[in-house]
């Protein structure tokens, strides 16, 4: 059972790593963070990797609060002079996308 769990975890890690790599290769994207429903950072690529643990928790919290307002699968956008931050939750996975304006 432990070997099967380890294999499943390795497969999930590989899938998250590949998905993050695909997203960061898109034009204008400077970073991406993936988090689980508890705000645990599952992976990060690009510029925000130093803040990934904090960004993951904040993103999940903000997405949960917006969903509580009645929004069905909200997409949050935080705009700054240097970066646009998009937050989207699907099922148990929250993605935080950092993009140039």
For each residue, the residues with C-beta under 8 A, 3 or more apart:
1: 4 5
2: 5 6
3: 6 7
4: 1 7 8
5: 1 2 8 9
6: 2 3 9 10
7: 3 4 10 11
8: 4 5 11 12
9: 5 6 12 13
10: 6 7 13 14
11: 7 8 14 15
12: 8 9 15 16
13: 9 10 16 17 43
14: 10 11 17 18
15: 11 12 18 19
16: 12 13 19 20 34 42 43
17: 13 14 20 21 43
18: 14 15 21 22
19: 15 16 22 23 34
20: 16 17 23 24 32 34 43 44 45
21: 17 18 24 25 45
22: 18 19 25 26
23: 19 20 26 29 32 45 95 97
24: 20 21 29 30 31 32 45 46
25: 21 22 29
26: 22 23 29
27:
28: 99 100
29: 23 24 25 26 32 46 97 98 99 100
30: 24 46 47 48 83 98 99 100
31: 24 44 45 46 47 48 49 97 98
32: 20 23 24 29 44 45 46 95 96 97 98
33: 41 43 44 48 52 55 56 59 95 96 98
34: 16 19 20 41 42 43 44 56 93 94 95 96
35: 39 40 41 42 56 57 59 60 93 94 95 96
36: 39 40 42 60 92 93 94
37: 60 92 93 94
38: 60
39: 35 36 56 57 58 59 60 61
40: 35 36 56
41: 33 34 35 44 52 53 55 56
42: 16 34 35 36 56 93
43: 13 16 17 20 33 34
44: 20 31 32 33 34 41 48 49 52 55 56
45: 20 21 23 24 31 32 49
46: 24 29 30 31 32 49 98
47: 30 31 98
48: 30 31 33 44 51 52 55 96 98
49: 31 44 45 46 52
50:
51: 48 54 55
52: 33 41 44 48 49 55 56
53: 41 56 57
54: 51 57 58
55: 33 41 44 48 51 52 58 59 96
56: 33 34 35 39 40 41 42 44 52 53 59 60 94 96
57: 35 39 53 54 60 61
58: 39 54 55 61 62
59: 33 35 39 55 56 62 63 76 87 94 96
60: 35 36 37 38 39 56 57 63 64 89 94
61: 39 57 58 64 65
62: 58 59 65 66 76 87
63: 59 60 66 67 74 76 87 88 89 94
64: 60 61 67 68 89
65: 61 62 68 69
66: 62 63 69 71 74 76
67: 63 64 70 71 72 73 74 89
68: 64 65
69: 65 66
70: 67
71: 66 67 74
72: 67
73: 67 88 89 90
74: 63 66 67 71 88 89
75: 86 87 88
76: 59 62 63 66 85 86 87 88
77: 84 85 86 87
78: 84 85 87
79: 84 85 101
80: 83 84 85 101
81: 101
82: 100 101
83: 30 80 98 99 100 101
84: 77 78 79 80 98 99 100 101
85: 76 77 78 79 80 96 97 98 99
86: 75 76 77 95 96 97 99
87: 59 62 63 75 76 77 78 94 95 96 97
88: 63 73 74 75 76 94 95 97
89: 60 63 64 67 73 74 93 94 95
90: 73 93 95
91:
92: 36 37
93: 34 35 36 37 42 89 90
94: 34 35 36 37 56 59 60 63 87 88 89
95: 23 32 33 34 35 86 87 88 89 90
96: 32 33 34 35 48 55 56 59 85 86 87
97: 23 29 31 32 85 86 87 88
98: 29 30 31 32 33 46 47 48 83 84 85
99: 28 29 30 83 84 85 86
100: 28 29 30 82 83 84
101: 79 80 81 82 83 84
